[in-house]
Each structure stands twice: as structure tokens, then as C-alpha cells.
């Protein structure tokens, strides 16, 4: 089962080069809602293996990436296609909602 990729300030640009759609979960260890959506993001990583890139950014450990996208509240999930933000979800939501947003980019 695929796991979400750990995205950092140093590997972010490389990951953005993917030709597949990308889902990035901005989270932090101390964030309750982040812990609720975390397992959902991991499930999506497995469900979309080979079709989309699913990753997580710890905003405390990687402030540059979080600042680049003006992340002010977490969890924030950004959907990228061809290096551009195409959709966004702030706060927790159902797995089906995130799957629909990813499907729209495939």
C-alpha cells in the first residue's frame, strides 16, 4: 500500500515536476483536525497510486513551502495540476469529497 510522500522545503520543487495531479496536505503534529484527516490522506495515497501524487507537508518543519502558498489555517489541502493550484480544501472533509477533487484532475 502506497503511503503519502513526505514533502519538505528541499524536495518540493522536484515533486511539483510530476505530470500527475498532486494533492498536498499541509498539517502539524499539534493539530487535532489534521490528525482526523491524516488517515484519509494516507488511504487516498493508496487508492491513487500510479495515478496521482499524494504528499504531506509538516508546516512546522517546512515553513518555506507553507509560506509560499500563504497557508494560515491547517489542515489545508491543495490540489495541483501542471504545477498550478487547481483546487483547495481547508479543514476536514469526507474522503469522497477529496476523491472527487482528485478525479477532476485525472
HELIX and SHEET records of a PDB file:
HELIX    1   1 UNK A   12  UNK A   16  1                                   5    
HELIX    2   2 UNK A   32  UNK A   47  1                                  16    
HELIX    3   3 UNK A   63  UNK A   68  1                                   6    
HELIX    4   4 UNK A   95  UNK A  103  1                                   9    
SHEET    1   A 5 UNK A   5  UNK A   6  0                                        
SHEET    2   A 5 UNK A  52  UNK A  58  1                                        
SHEET    3   A 5 UNK A  21  UNK A  27  1                                        
SHEET    4   A 5 UNK A  76  UNK A  81 -1                                        
SHEET    5   A 5 UNK A  84  UNK A  90 -1                                        
END                                                                             
